[in-house]
Amino acid sequence: MDYTSSIEAALKVKRPKYTAIAAGRRHTIGLRSDGTVTAVGDHKVGQCNVSSWRDIVAIAAGNVHMATNTGNAHTIGLTSHGTVVAVGWNKHDQCEVNNWRDIVAIAAGWRRTVGLKSDGTVIAVGRNNEGECDVSSWRDMVAVAAGDWHTAGLKSDGTVTIVGNNQYGQCDVSGWSDIVEVAAGYLHTVGLTSGGTVVAVGGNKHGQCEVSNWRAITAIAAGSNHTIGLQSDGTVVAVGWNKYDQCNVGNWSDIVAIAAGCAHTLGIKSDGTVVAVGDNEYGQCDVRGWCG
């Protein structure tokens, strides 16, 4: 074996610069392969103050439905040591995560933060007016998701548990099974099955739950009123509210990860570059310079 040639070939392989993305109401977060984080968009409450973060392995951005009296958000980062960092809006103590330990996954909703521990239990801080932080009894969880007013947990047996506001049936998931990923929007919840199909419940005013015909889906994301699906061939499908062209992803290709904000949609390509469509009033789609 020609080890010299193998080494030279390996050196030519460029690691993707961006390995994860997160989208909030008016801002976008990108996780680089070196564990640092960058952000664009609205910064009025410090939600983009992430330049000093190091050793980050996962990120989340607090999403907020689009209304004239909303917009403040926070940003969460999970370190490789299982600790959590947070910046941004903290009116309801949603950024009080400094004492968290042994965390393996995170989610950020409106005014709250959720953490999954390595033992399968879940913790949450922030607004709890409708029971959206009542997760202390959860066990055997493998993933968490946070919508505006509801919190979802995926169990190891493929079922889903949800707490919080259920005005539009967004918590009616008792019949779900064989789920491998869950996403939560403003008033709807989406689940991805192991067979690549998708289920959804909750508010459907904009058709954001019209996913029953999707096939070969490998990842999902839920915006406030739209739903995104990543297909196995690297293309993306979208349904729901499209006022800001946030569902105009039909020409995307070679995508390996997706995220949905309030009214914008993000994708990471296999070369580590980032693409975005949708509402850009605060520059939250200005990711053209995010390169591999």
DAMO-V464280 format. One record per backbone hydrogen bond with DSSP energy under -0.5 kcal/mol. NH is the residue of the N-H (numbers start at 0). CO is the residue of the C=O. If there is no record, write none. Layout:
NH,CO
NH,CO
//
This chain:
2,0
5,1
6,2
7,3
8,4
9,5
10,6
11,7
12,8
12,9
13,11
14,12
17,271
18,16
18,30
19,30
21,28
23,26
24,61
27,39
28,21
29,37
30,19
31,29
31,35
32,16
34,31
36,49
37,29
39,27
41,25
45,42
48,45
49,47
52,49
55,34
56,77
57,77
59,75
61,73
62,107
66,64
69,66
74,86
75,59
76,84
77,57
78,82
79,54
81,78
83,96
84,76
86,74
88,72
92,89
95,92
96,94
99,96
102,81
103,115
104,115
106,113
108,111
109,146
110,108
111,108
112,124
113,106
114,122
115,104
116,114
116,120
117,101
119,116
121,134
122,114
124,112
126,110
130,127
133,130
134,132
137,134
140,119
141,153
142,153
144,151
146,149
147,184
148,185
150,162
151,144
152,160
153,142
154,152
154,158
155,139
157,154
160,152
162,150
164,148
168,165
171,168
172,170
175,172
177,156
178,157
179,191
180,191
182,189
184,187
185,222
185,223
186,223
188,200
189,182
190,198
191,180
192,196
193,177
195,192
197,210
198,190
200,188
202,186
206,203
209,206
210,208
213,210
216,195
217,229
218,229
220,227
222,225
223,260
223,261
224,261
226,238
227,220
228,236
229,218
230,228
230,234
231,215
233,230
235,248
236,228
238,226
240,224
244,241
247,244
248,246
251,248
254,233
255,267
256,267
258,265
260,263
261,23
264,276
265,258
266,274
267,256
268,272
269,253
271,268
273,289
274,266
276,264
278,262
282,279
285,282
286,284
289,286
290,288
//
